[in-house]
Amino acid sequence: MYEYKTAPDENMEVEKSLAKQSQHASAGYARVACHRMRQAFKQKLIDIIPALQGRVYDVQPPSQTAEEPYAVMALGEEIWKSSWAGYRQVVRIKLYAGQAGLAQADVWANALIAGLHRASVTGKGEDTSAFTAHYLGVRDAEKLDMVTGKAYRTLRFGVYVPETEGGSATPAPGAAQPEEWLAALVRWTQKQLGESWSVYADAWPPQPGSHAVLWRLSGCETRMAGASMYELRKRFIGHITAPGTTEENRAASALVEGFAAQIQLPLEQDKGRYMSTAEASADLQADAILDGQLRLTLVQRRMRPAEEAAMIRRVEIHPILK
């Protein structure tokens, strides 16, 4: 059901990705987010598996003789993915079931996957940070600890941490507004799906809603439409996230059908400015966070600006002499 993908030399890939990170998001906010993420995940593990109360350790247990069962949690690769998704922080969880055996560890693993995958992991008390976890799968699910001789079950989850400016999770005052067509597309989508959905532009926010749509501009081009007109085309990619794939697919189908039913989308309705739908499609197998399920091309025809030229004052016709 889940596929684990890795490069031949995973350490080299991580080093290259970490080298790129300095060019992007604020390191200060990333450190704060990791601390909050660690605490929130620990609490969520205990909520799902009460037997782990007081037995969730960082990186490794305090001693080789730690009483089982217990869990070990460690933050893995922090890889830059894209400008709209930010980093992906990997969280590794090792389950030591002790005398209960790996069969019990499998039961706990299934419970954690069901309780964490696509779920909001929220901090306790004053910390209201929310992180959406995605199960990534694992290459070797069961391993033997060569130091302690204990067997354990491994899980990998990913959390996307969007890029922020100034080390803050909130947009800075005076931040650039979305492109005109993109802003109109956001308004139209919000009207189509209703208030239960959150619609964003350009990039995912630090804490998106449970039902969310992200639109981003992926390209543009012009085409000649005659001597006095040209056609402006802009391509958009839409990402749809929800607690379940059924809701995502339903929203994607509704939007594609909406584009077909309403060919012209309002840009400035009071001024009679519209944009038309040229193509709209959905790939329901695409990754919702990184790739996006929707592909949309919008078109607008515009008059070519008249060129200034010298006015003709007089025309004289001379006879042709043979």
ROFI-568591 format. One record per residue (C-alpha): residue in three letters; x, y, z. Coordinates in steps of 0.25 Angstrom, whole numbers, padded with zeros to 4 digits, always signed. Each point is the difference from the previous one (the first is absolute). Last residue first. Example, Ala and Ser with C-alpha at 12.3 -4.5 7.8 and 13.67 -1.06 7.14 Angstrom:
! ROFI-568591
SER+0055-0004+0029/ALA-0006-0014+0002/
//
This chain:
! ROFI-568591
LYS+0025+0223-0283/LEU-0004+0010+0010/ILE-0007-0005+0012/PRO-0009+0011+0006/HIS+0003+0005+0013/ILE-0010-0002+0012/GLU+0002+0009+0012/VAL-0005-0004+0014/ARG-0001+0011+0011/ARG+0001+0000+0015/ILE+0003-0014+0004/MET+0002-0001+0015/ALA+0013-0005+0005/ALA-0001-0013+0008/GLU-0004-0004+0015/GLU-0002-0015+0001/ALA-0014-0005+0005/PRO+0001-0010+0011/ARG-0004-0014-0003/MET-0014-0003+0005/ARG-0001-0011+0010/ARG-0005-0014+0000/GLN+0000-0007+0013/VAL+0003-0015+0003/LEU+0001-0009+0012/THR+0007-0014+0000/LEU-0003-0009+0012/ARG+0007-0013+0005/LEU-0005-0006+0013/GLN+0006-0011+0009/GLY+0011+0007+0006/ASP+0015-0004-0001/LEU+0006+0002+0014/ILE-0011+0000+0010/ALA-0011-0007-0007/ASP+0009-0011-0006/ALA-0007-0004-0013/GLN-0009-0012-0001/LEU-0013+0008-0003/ASP+0006+0007-0012/ALA-0010+0011-0003/SER-0003+0008-0013/ALA-0004+0014-0004/GLU+0004+0006-0014/ALA-0004+0013-0007/THR-0008+0007+0011/SER-0003+0014-0003/MET+0004+0013+0008/TYR-0010+0012+0002/ARG+0000+0015+0001/GLY-0013+0007-0001/LYS+0004+0011+0009/ASP-0010-0003+0011/GLN+0004-0015-0002/GLU+0015+0002+0002/LEU+0007-0013-0002/PRO-0013-0009-0001/LEU+0001-0014-0005/GLN-0005-0003-0014/ILE-0002-0014-0004/GLN-0010-0003+0012/ALA-0004-0015-0002/ALA+0013-0005-0004/PHE+0008+0007+0011/GLY-0011-0005+0010/GLU+0002-0014-0005/VAL+0015+0001+0003/LEU-0003+0006+0013/ALA-0010-0011+0004/SER+0009-0011-0004/ALA+0011+0005+0008/ALA-0009+0002+0012/ARG-0005-0014-0001/ASN+0014-0006-0001/GLU+0005+0007+0012/GLU-0012-0004+0008/THR+0003-0015-0004/THR+0015+0002+0003/GLY-0003+0002+0014/PRO+0004+0011+0011/ALA+0000+0010-0011/THR+0010+0006-0009/ILE-0002+0006-0014/HIS+0012+0006-0008/GLY-0003+0008-0013/ILE+0010+0004-0011/PHE-0002+0012-0009/ARG+0003+0003-0014/LYS-0001+0014-0006/ARG-0004+0004-0014/LEU+0000+0013-0006/GLU-0006+0001-0014/TYR+0003+0011-0010/MET-0008+0010-0008/SER+0002+0010-0011/ALA+0005-0008-0012/GLY-0005-0013+0005/ALA+0000-0009+0012/MET+0015-0001+0002/ARG+0003-0009+0012/THR+0006+0004+0014/GLU+0006-0008+0011/CYS-0001-0003+0015/GLY+0005-0010+0010/SER-0002-0007+0013/LEU-0009+0010+0008/ARG-0004-0006+0014/TRP-0013-0005+0005/LEU-0001-0006+0014/VAL-0013-0007+0005/ALA-0003-0004+0014/HIS-0009-0009+0009/SER+0007-0002+0013/GLY+0005+0014+0000/PRO+0014+0004-0003/GLN+0010+0003+0012/PRO+0013+0006-0005/PRO-0007+0005-0013/TRP+0002-0008-0013/ALA+0005+0009-0012/ASP-0004+0008-0012/ALA-0015+0002+0004/TYR-0009-0006+0011/VAL-0014-0005+0001/SER-0006-0005+0013/TRP-0012-0009-0002/SER-0012-0001+0010/GLU-0005+0014-0005/GLY-0004-0005-0014/LEU+0006-0008-0011/GLN-0005+0008-0012/LYS+0001+0014+0007/GLN+0014-0003+0005/THR+0004-0005-0014/TRP-0004+0013-0006/ARG+0007+0009+0010/VAL+0013-0008-0001/LEU-0001+0001-0015/ALA-0002+0015+0000/ALA+0012+0001+0009/LEU+0008-0009-0010/TRP-0004+0009-0011/GLU+0005+0013+0007/GLU+0013-0006+0005/PRO+0000-0003+0015/GLN+0003+0012+0009/ALA+0014+0003+0004/ALA+0003+0001+0015/GLY-0003+0014+0006/PRO+0000-0005+0014/ALA+0007-0013+0002/PRO-0007-0013-0002/THR-0001-0008+0013/ALA+0009-0012+0003/SER+0011+0009+0004/GLY+0015-0002-0003/GLY+0001+0013-0008/GLU-0006-0007-0012/THR-0007-0014+0000/GLU+0002-0012-0008/PRO-0010-0011+0003/VAL+0003-0012+0010/TYR-0006-0013-0006/VAL+0000-0011+0009/GLY+0004-0014-0004/PHE-0002-0013+0008/ARG+0009-0012+0000/LEU-0003-0013+0009/THR+0009-0011+0005/ARG-0003-0012+0008/TYR+0010-0005+0010/ALA+0009-0013+0004/LYS+0009+0001+0012/GLY+0014-0005+0000/THR+0004+0013+0008/VAL+0012+0004-0009/MET-0004-0007-0013/ASP-0014+0006+0000/LEU-0008-0010-0009/LYS-0009+0005-0011/GLU-0014+0000-0005/ALA-0006+0009-0010/ASP+0012+0001-0009/ARG-0003+0009-0011/VAL-0010+0009+0007/GLY-0013+0006-0004/LEU-0002+0015-0001/TYR-0012+0002+0009/HIS-0004+0015-0001/ALA-0002+0009+0013/THR-0007+0013+0000/PHE+0006+0009+0010/ALA-0008+0010+0009/SER+0007+0010+0010/THR-0010+0004+0011/ASP+0011+0000+0011/GLU-0006+0006+0012/GLY-0005-0013+0006/LYS+0003-0012-0010/GLY+0005+0000-0014/THR-0008-0005-0012/VAL+0003-0012-0009/SER-0011+0002-0012/ALA-0003-0013-0007/ARG+0004-0004-0014/HIS+0006-0013+0005/LEU+0001+0001+0016/GLY-0011-0008+0006/ALA-0001-0011-0011/ILE+0015-0001-0001/LEU+0002+0000+0015/ALA-0010-0011+0002/ASN+0006-0008-0011/ALA+0014+0001+0007/TRP-0006-0004+0014/VAL-0006-0012-0006/ASP+0013-0003-0007/ALA+0008+0002+0013/GLN-0010-0010+0007/ALA+0004-0011-0011/LEU+0015+0004+0002/GLY+0000-0006+0014/ALA-0008+0003+0012/GLN+0013-0003+0008/GLY+0006+0013-0004/ALA-0009+0009-0009/TYR+0011+0009-0005/LEU-0006+0010-0010/LYS+0009+0009-0008/ILE-0005+0013-0005/ARG+0007+0008-0011/VAL-0005+0015-0003/VAL+0004+0005-0014/GLN-0001+0015-0002/ARG-0004+0005-0013/TYR+0004+0014-0003/GLY-0008+0010-0008/ALA-0013-0004-0007/TRP-0001+0012-0010/SER+0014+0003-0002/SER+0004-0014-0002/LYS+0005-0013+0007/TRP+0012+0004+0010/ILE+0003-0012+0008/GLU+0001-0001+0015/GLU+0004-0015+0001/GLY-0002-0007+0014/LEU-0006+0005+0013/ALA+0000-0011+0010/MET-0010-0007+0008/VAL+0003-0013+0009/ALA-0012-0008+0006/TYR-0001-0008+0012/PRO-0005-0014+0004/GLU+0009-0003+0007/GLU+0008+0004+0012/ALA+0013+0007-0004/THR+0012-0009+0002/GLN+0008+0006-0011/SER-0001+0014+0007/PRO-0007+0013-0003/PRO-0007-0005-0012/GLN+0005+0005-0014/VAL-0003+0012-0009/ASP-0010+0007+0010/TYR-0008-0010+0009/VAL-0015-0003+0001/ARG-0002-0008+0012/GLY-0007+0009+0010/GLN-0014-0005-0005/LEU+0003-0010-0011/ALA-0011-0010+0005/PRO-0010+0011-0004/ILE+0002-0002-0015/ILE-0008+0010-0008/ASP+0001+0011+0010/ILE+0014-0003+0004/LEU+0005+0001-0015/LYS-0008+0013-0001/GLN+0008+0006+0012/LYS+0013-0004-0006/PHE-0004+0005-0014/ALA-0004+0014+0006/GLN+0013+0001+0008/ARG+0009-0003-0012/MET-0008+0009-0009/ARG+0002+0012+0010/HIS+0015-0002+0000/CYS+0001-0002-0015/ALA-0009+0013-0003/VAL+0009+0008+0009/ARG+0012-0005-0007/ALA-0006+0003-0014/TYR-0004+0014+0005/GLY+0014+0003+0003/ALA+0005-0006-0013/SER-0008+0009-0009/ALA-0004-0006-0013/HIS+0008+0000-0013/GLN+0015+0001-0004/SER+0005-0007+0012/GLN-0009-0012-0003/LYS+0008-0003-0013/ALA+0012-0006+0007/LEU-0010-0008+0008/SER-0005-0006-0012/LYS+0014-0004-0005/GLU+0003-0006+0013/VAL-0013-0008+0001/GLU+0003-0006-0014/MET+0014-0004+0004/ASN-0006-0007+0012/GLU-0010-0007-0009/ASP+0010-0006-0009/PRO-0009-0008-0010/ALA-0011+0010+0001/THR-0012-0004+0008/LYS-0015-0003-0002/TYR-0009-0007+0010/GLU-0014-0003-0006/TYR-0013-0001+0008/MET-0011-0009-0003/
//
